[in-house]
Each structure stands twice: as C-alpha cells, then as structure tokens.
Amino acid sequence: MKIVLDTNIFISGIINPKSKAGQILHECKKNALEIVVSHELLEEVKKVLNYPKITKIIKWDQTKINEYIEYLSFFTSIVDISGVDYHFDQDPNDNHIIATYLAANCNYLVTGDKALLTLNDEFNVITLEEFIRKHCLH
C-alpha cells in the first residue's frame, strides 16, 4: 500500500516516536507500508525540522536533521511531481503534497491538516487515526 504522509505526521512521529505518527513511521521502516515523498515534501520536512520551536523540542543540530532527511530518502519512494499540475486554492502551500499523492497514484494521503481533509470527497485523504483504524496497525 502506498501512502503520502503530510509533514505534520513526520514531525509528530519524530517528536514522539511512541505516538500514532511514530507508529506509522516504524511500520514503514519494516516495509509494511510504502511511504511516497517528493523532493518538495522532503524539503518541507527539513524546513520544519529547522524551526526553532521544533529544534528546541527534538534537540537536533543541522547535521542530525540532514541525516534524517537522507534516511527518509532511503526508506521512502521518491516521485517527480514536476508534471503534475494541481492547484489547491484553500492552501497553495499544500499543492506539492497533493501532487505527490497524484504522481505516485497513492492509496491514501494521511494528514492532520483540516484544509487537506476537505479534499476527502475528491481523494483518499484521511486522518492518522482513521488510517490506523482501517488498517489495524496496533
């Protein structure tokens, strides 16, 4: 099963590895799920990991953040979204996340973002809790 995780899921899983978000990241490391990312999504994760409030919590320096992004590149599938033209008027900053989902023909886009969740009639956009409930990841 191929899924796109929104940036908020990655960050939550890093901050609290025992959380549901951490559980999803762990399942992906075991190859139980295929996480799909784009270079743009990896850049966004890196950018958020560098926010002062996040670095204060996780206590990672730039080297550790770079290592984590390399690690993500290793255990995820990277797709090119340059040919995908999707415009999300509600939050144009999320265009790359939807484009990643579309480029890889993913089964789900997993997010906690209320704006993205409004797209659940058009795409398989669900919350982390819904995803875990549907796929019995305990």
C-alpha positions in Angstrom: 0.0 0.0 0.0 1.4 3.4 -1.0 0.7 6.4 1.2 1.8 10.0 1.4 2.3 11.4 4.9 1.8 15.1 5.4 4.6 17.0 7.0 2.7 17.2 10.3 2.8 13.4 10.6 6.6 13.2 10.1 7.1 15.9 12.7 4.8 14.3 15.2 6.4 10.9 14.8 9.9 12.4 15.3 8.8 14.4 18.4 7.1 11.4 19.9 8.2 8.0 18.5 5.6 6.2 20.6 2.7 8.2 19.2 0.5 7.0 16.4 2.6 9.0 14.0 5.7 7.4 15.3 4.0 4.0 14.8 3.3 4.8 11.1 7.0 5.7 10.6 8.0 2.5 12.4 5.7 0.4 10.1 7.2 2.0 7.1 10.7 1.1 8.3 9.6 -2.5 8.5 8.4 -2.2 4.8 4.8 -2.8 5.9 3.8 0.4 4.1 5.4 2.3 1.3 5.7 6.0 2.1 5.9 8.1 -1.0 7.6 11.5 -0.9 8.7 14.2 -3.4 11.8 16.3 -3.2 9.5 19.2 -2.3 8.0 17.3 0.6 11.4 16.3 1.9 12.4 20.0 1.7 9.4 21.0 3.7 10.1 18.4 6.4 13.7 19.7 6.6 12.4 23.3 6.8 10.0 22.5 9.6 12.7 20.5 11.5 14.7 23.7 11.4 12.0 25.8 13.1 13.4 27.0 16.4 10.4 25.6 18.4 10.9 22.2 16.8 14.7 22.1 17.3 14.2 23.1 20.9 12.0 20.0 21.4 13.9 17.4 19.4 17.4 18.8 20.2 18.8 18.0 16.7 21.5 20.0 15.1 21.8 20.7 11.3 23.9 17.5 10.8 21.2 15.3 12.5 18.5 17.0 10.5 20.4 16.4 7.3 21.0 12.7 8.3 17.3 12.2 8.9 16.3 13.6 5.5 18.9 11.3 3.9 17.4 8.5 6.0 13.9 9.4 4.7 15.2 9.4 1.2 16.5 5.8 1.8 13.3 4.2 3.2 10.7 6.1 1.1 9.9 6.2 -2.6 10.7 9.5 -4.2 8.5 10.7 -7.1 8.9 13.5 -9.5 6.0 15.9 -9.3 7.1 18.3 -12.0 4.5 17.1 -14.5 1.6 17.3 -12.0 -0.5 20.4 -12.2 -2.9 20.6 -9.2 -3.9 23.9 -7.6 -5.4 23.7 -4.1 -6.9 27.1 -3.6 -7.6 26.7 0.1 -3.8 26.4 0.8 -1.5 26.6 -2.2 1.4 25.6 0.0 0.0 22.1 0.1 0.0 21.7 -3.7 3.2 19.7 -3.6 1.6 17.2 -1.1 -1.4 16.6 -3.3 0.9 16.4 -6.4 3.0 13.7 -4.6 -0.2 11.7 -3.9 -1.3 12.0 -7.5 2.1 11.4 -9.1 2.5 8.1 -7.3 -1.1 7.1 -7.6 -1.2 6.5 -3.8 -3.8 4.7 -1.8 -4.0 7.4 0.9 -2.9 10.8 1.9 -2.6 10.8 5.7 -2.8 14.2 7.4 -3.9 16.2 10.4 -4.4 19.3 8.2 -8.0 20.4 8.2 -7.7 22.1 4.8 -6.4 18.9 3.2 -9.0 16.8 4.9 -11.7 18.8 3.0 -10.5 17.0 -0.2 -11.7 13.6 1.1 -14.5 13.6 -1.5 -12.0 14.0 -4.3 -9.1 11.9 -2.9 -8.4 9.3 -0.2 -7.4 11.9 2.4 -7.8 10.6 5.9 -6.6 11.3 9.4 -3.9 9.3 11.0 -6.4 7.8 13.4 -8.7 6.7 10.6 -5.8 5.1 8.7 -4.7 3.2 11.8 -8.3 2.0 12.5 -8.8 0.9 8.9 -5.6 -0.9 8.6 -5.3 -2.4 12.0 -1.9 -1.1 12.9 -1.7 -1.6 16.6 
